[in-house]
C-alpha cells in the first residue's frame, strides 16, 4: 500500500536552457548559458562576451527539445507523468529583457508546449527564471546587481501569467535562488559577470554585489507572488532551493557550530525570506561575516512579508560534512563541496550518495515551515553505455532513485506533507555545471555527445520502465 497521497505529483524535471536549443531561432535573444562553452568533469567551461566561431556552445542546440517536445512529452506520458517541471526561457519572450512588447513567436512556443502537456493530462510546473538571464541585462546592468531588473522581471511575469493563466497552475519564481549566496551563483543565478571572460570557476567573488543582487531577487520574487495572489488566485506559487544537507564531521562543538553556520547561510537564509517573509535573525551575522551592507528601498520589508510562497520546493542530490579541520579530504558536490563522509559511497562525479539524508532533510524543512513540500530535483548523473543492441542498462540509477523514494516514503510516515517528486533530467540534457552531455540523468537516452555530434535519437533506458511501474503503483512498488 502506498503512503503517498492520492494526488501525488509524480513526474520529471528539465530546464529550458539545458534542453531546448534553438538559441537564436524565432526571435530569441542570447542568455547567459548561450555564452558558455562546453567543459567536462575535469575542465571547467568558459564564459565569453561574444560567440567564438572556434568554440562549442552546448546550449545552442542542446537536445533540441524545441523541435522534439511532442515526442518527448509523449514518452513522459507513457511513463505516467502527472506533472512535468520545465522553465520558460526569459530571452525567448523578451530577447534583451528590456522590450516593451513580448516576442509572439516565443509565447506561441510555450502555448504549444503546455497544450501538449495538457493533451497528455500532465500538469506543467513552471520555473519562471531557471539560470537563463538575458545576456543584454548582464551587459547593461551587471545582471541582478541592478535594481532595474525587478521591474523587467515583473513585466515578464505579468505577460506569462496572463498568457498561460488557464494552462499553468504551479509556478516557481527562481531556480535554486540560494546559489546567489555563493561565488558560482554570480554566473548561474545572478548574472553579475559583466565583462568577465574565462573559466566559470573563476568568476569574480564579490559578496557585496552578490548579496545585494540576491536582495533584488527576493523583492522580485515577492512582487511576483503578491501579484499572482491578487490577480490569479488559482495559482500556487513556490520557491526553489538548492538544498545541500550537511552534518558536523565530528561531535567537536566547533564542528557543530560551523555546520550550523553553513546550514543557515547555504540552506535557510533564502527560504526564511521567501517562506517567512522577512530576513532571519542571523542575517546580520552573515552580512558581517561577508563584509556586506544591504541597501533596501522603502517598502521592501513590507513586500517580502506580502509575497510569501505557498509551497516549498528543493533539489537534493547529496550531502556533505562540515569541519573546522582544513586537512579533511574533500568530496565533490552540487555547487558546493565539503568534507568527505566515510560512511557514504560516491557517484562518477564524486557526489556523495545519501538517501537517508533526504528523509532527514524533508523533516528538517517541514518542521521549520509547515507548508507543502516538493522534491523537484533528485537524480544520478552517470556515464551511460549505449550497448550494441541499443539498450542502456542503468541499474545504478534505479538503485539510486529507489533508495531515495523509499526514504521519501519514510518522511511521509514521519508526518511530512509531500506533494510531488520530479527527478532531475528525466531526459538527458546539457549539464549546468560542466556543460557536458556525458553526465546523463535521464530515463530517456539522447544520442548527443560532448563534441556536438549525434543524431538526437531518443532511446528508453532500463530505468524508463522501472519508473513507469513506480508511478503506476503510486510509489508502492519499488522492486
N, C-alpha and C positions, 0 to 999 in steps of 0.2 A: 504493500500500500504506500502511496506517495504521501510525503509530508508537505509537499509544496502546494500552495493554494491553487484552486481550480483554474483561475485565470492567469496563472504564472506565464510571464512573457519569455519563452524560450526563443532564442534567435542567434544572431551573429553580428559582428561589427566590422566596418571599414571606415576609412577617411577618404574624402573626395580627392585630396591632393596625392594620395598614395595609390589610387586605383584608376581614376577617370582617364588620365591622359588628356588628349585634345587640348593641350595647354594654350594654344593660340587660335583655336577654331571658334567660329560663331561669335566673335566679339570679345572673347575672354582676354583679360589682361594678365600680365605676369604676377605671380605671387612669390613669397619668399622661397618656398620649396622649388619653384621653377628656376631659381638662381643657384641651386645647389647641385653639385656634381655627384657622381657615384663614388662610393667608398667601399670599405669592407670591414670585416671583423677586426683587422689589424691596421688598416689605413683609413684615417678619417676622411669624410667627404669635404669638399671645399665650397666656400661661398664666393661667388664672383659678382661684380657690379654690372657686368654685361654678359651676354651669352657668347661664349667662346666656341667657334666652329670646331676646334680640335678636342673638345671635352664632351663627355656623355652626361646628359641631364636626365636621370631616370624618370622623373615625374612628367616629362614631356609626352611620353607615350604610356608609361606605367603598364597596366594590364588592359588598357583601352576599354575600361568599363563604360566609357561614354558611348561606345558603339556596341558593346556586348551586354548591356544591362538587362535586356529582356531574357537572354539566355541564362544569365547568372541568377536573376530573380526566380526563374523557373526552377533552377537547381535548388535554391533555398526553399522554395515551396515544396519541392519533392522531399526535402529533409523534414518538412513540417514546421518551418519557422512561424512563430506567432508575431515576431517583431524583427525589424531589420534596422540596426543603427548605422546611419550614414551621416554625411555632413553636406552642407552647401558650400560651394567654392565662392567665397565673397567676390573675388575678381571676375567670376562668371556673370554676376549680377551687376556689379559696379566695377568696371575694368581697372580704374585707378582708385576706387573707393570714394572718390570725391564728386562724381557726376550728380547732377540734379535728377536725371531720368535714368531708370534702370535699363539694362540690356534685355530686350524682349526675348531674344534667342536663348539666353541663359535661363530666364524664368520658364520658358517653354520646355526646356530640357527637364527641369525638375518636376514640372507638371506631368510629363510622360513617365518619369521615374516613379513618382508617388502613385500615379494611376495604375502603373504596372504592379506595384506592391498591393494596392487595394484589390486589384483583379484576382490576386492570389491569396486574399484575406490575410495579408501581412501588414501589421501596424508599423508605419515609419516612426523611428526615434531619431530625431534630427539634431545634430550638433551645429549650432549657428556659426561658430568660429572654431575650426579644428586645424590649428597650425598652418593657416593659409593666408596670412595678411597680405593684401595687395602691396606689391613692392613699391609702388608710387608713394604710398604712405610712409614707407621707410625713408625714401629719398627726401620727402618734403618735411616730415615731422619727427624723424627718428622713431618711427613706429609709435607705440603706446606711451612713449615719453611725452608726446604732445597731447595736451588735454583736448585738442580739437577732435581727436578720434572718437571721443564719447558721442559727439553729435553725428559723425559719419556712421558710426555703428548703429545708432538709433534710427537713422534714415534707412539703413539696410534692413534692420529688424522690422520696421513698420511695413516695408514693401513685402517682405516674405511672409509676415504674419497675415497680411490682408490677402495675399495671393493664395496661400495654402491653408487658410482658416478651416476649410472643410476637408482637408486631406491629411493634416498633421495635428496630432493631439499632444504628443510628448516632445518637449524641447529641452536641450541643454545649452547653456549660454556659451561657456568657454571650455574647451577640452583641456584637462589637466592644468587648470589655472595656476596651481601651486608650483609648477615648474618655473614661474616667474621669480620665485624666491631663490633660484639657483642660477649660476652663470650661464648654463646651457639654455635656460629659458629666454635669454636675450635673443637668441636666434629663433627657437621654435615658437614661442608664445608671444613675446613682446615686440619682436622686430626692432629692437634698439641696436641696430647694427649699421647705421648709416655710414657709407664709405668704407666699410670693412671688407677686405678680401683676404682669404686664407682659410686654413682648416677650421672646421666647425668646433673643434676642441679648443680653439684659441680666441674665441670671441671675447670682446672686452668685458672684464669683470668690474662693473661699476654699480655697487649696491645702491647708492643714492638714486641713480637713474632707474634701476630695476624696481625698487620698492615704490617709487613714485609712479612709474608706469603701471605697476600692479594695482595701485590705488585707483588709477583711471579705469582699469578693467573692472574693479569692484563696483565703481559708480555706474559704468556702462551696463554691467550685468544687472544691478539693482533697478536701473531705469527700465531695462527691457522687461524684467519680471513684473514690475509695477504696471507698466503699460499693458502687458498681456493680461494681467489680472483685471484691469479696468475695462479693457475692450474685448477680450476673448476669454470669458470665464470658463469655457470648455477646455482651455489649455492647461496642461500640467507642466510646470517649469522646474527644471532641475539644474544642479551644478555638476561638475565632474572633476574629481581629484585623482592625481597620480599617487596612490597610497603606497608608500614604501615602509612597510612594517619593520620595526627594529626592536631588538632585545638588548639589554645590557649584556656585554660579553661575560662579565663575572658579577658576583654579588658585592664587589667592591663598591661602596656608596658613591665613589666618584664616577664609576661607570654608569650607575643608575641615574645620577643627576645629569650626566652628559647625554644619556639616552632620552631622558625627559625633555631636555632642551631640543634634541633632534626631532622628536615626535611633535613637539609644539611648532617649531619653525617649518618643518617639512610637511607635516600632515594636518595639523589642526588650525594653523594661523588663517589660511584662506577659507576653510569651511566654517570656522567660527564666525567669520564676517558674513558669509553667504547664507548660513542657516540661522544663526542667532541675530544677525542684523547689526552687529557692532564689532569694532576691534576688541579682541580679548584683553584681559588684564595684563597679560605678559607681553603684549605687543611692544610696549615701550622698552622692555629689556632687549627684545630682538632688534629694535631700531638702534638702541645704544650700542649693542654688540657689533652691529654692521656700520656704525657711523652714519646713520640715516636720520633725516628730518622730513616728515611727511607734510606736504602743503595740502590743506583741504579748502575747498571753496565753501562759502556759506550754503547751508542746506545739504551738504554731503552726508553728514551723520544721519539726518532725517531720511534721506534717500536709502541709505543702507538698511535702515530699520523697515522701510516700506517695501523693500524689494527682496524679501526673504524667499528662498526657494521652497517648493512643495515636496520635493523628494531629493535624495542624495544618491549620486552615482560615483563609481570609482573604478580605477584599474587596479588589478592585483596580479602580479606575476611571481613575486619572490619576497624574501625577507632578508634583512641584514643584521649584523650585530654592531654595537657601538662600544668603543673602548677608548680610554684615555691613553692607552699604550700604543704609540705610533708604530711600533715594530710588529704589530699583529699582521698576519697575512691577510691581504685584501681579496675580496671577491668582486667579480663584475656585477653590473646591475642595470636596471631600467632607470636611466638618467643619473642615478647616484650610486656610489659604491660604499662598502662598509667592510668591517672585519669578517673574515670567513668563519662560518658556523661549522664546527667539526661534526655536527650531527646531521648535516644535510648533504644531499647529492647536488650536482650542478648540471646545467644544460650545456649544449655545444658552445654557447656563448658565455659560459661561466656564471650564469644566473643561478642562484640557489633555489632549489625546488622545495617548497614548504607548504604542503596542502593544509596542515593543521593551523598554519598561520592565517589562512583565510577565515577559518572559524573564529579564531581569536580576534581578527580584525573586524569582522562583522559584529561581534559582540561589543567590542570597544566603541565602534561608531554608533551603534544603535543605543547603547547605554547613554551616550553623550547627547544624542539629538532626538531620539524618539520620533523619527519620521521614516516613511518607507525608504528602503534601500534597494539598489540595483547594482549588480556586478556587470559593468558594461565593457570591460576588457579583462581577459584572462586567457592564457594560452601558452603554447610551447613553440618557440622559434627553433627550427632544427634543419639540418641538411636532409632533404628527402631524396631518395633514389628512385628515379623512374626506371623500372625494370624492363627487360626486353619485351615482355608480353604486355607492357603498358600499365601495369599495376604499380601502386605505391603502398607498400605495407608499413604504415606509420603506427605500429603498436605502441611506441613510446609516447606518441601524442594521446592516444586513447588512455594509456595508463595515467598520464598527467591530468587529463580532464576528468577521468573517472574519480581520481582521488580528491580533486578539488570539489567536484559536485557532491561527493559523499560528505565532505566537511561543511558544505553549504547546508545540506540537509540537517546536520547536527546543530548548526547555528539556528535554523528554523525551530528545531525542537527546543533549543535554549530560550526561544521567545522572540527572535529577531523577525521583524516584518520585512521579508524579502520578496520583491515584486517581479524580478526578472534576472535573466542571465544571457549575455551576448558575448561569447568568446571572440577574442580578437582575431582579425584576419581570417574570417570564415572562408574566404577565398584568398589565395596567395596574392601578395601585393608588395610594393616597394617599402623597405624598412625606413622608418622615420629617422632612426638614429644613425644608421650606417649607409643608407642609400643603395642597398643591395637587394637582389631577388633571392639569393641563396638562403637567406634566413626566412624560411617558409613557416607559416602558421596554419594554412587553410585546410578545410575539409575537401577543397577543390584545388587541384594542381593546375597551374597555368604555365604553359610552355613559353616562358620568357626568362632570359638569362642575364647574367651580370654584364655581358658585353653588349647588351642591347638587342641581341638576336632572339629569334624564337617565333613560332607560328601563332602564338597566343591561344592555341587549342586548350580547351578545358578538359580535365580528367578527374573523375571521382577517386579519392583516396579511400583506403580501408576505413578510416575514421568517419567517412560520409555516412555509411550505412549504420555504423555504431551510434552516431549522434541522432540519426533518424529514429532509432529504437528508443533512445533515451527520451526524446521529445514525445514520442507516441505513448510512452508509459508515464509521462509527467515526472520523469526523474526517478521512477521506482526501479527500473531495470537498467543497471549499470554494467552488467556482465559483458 
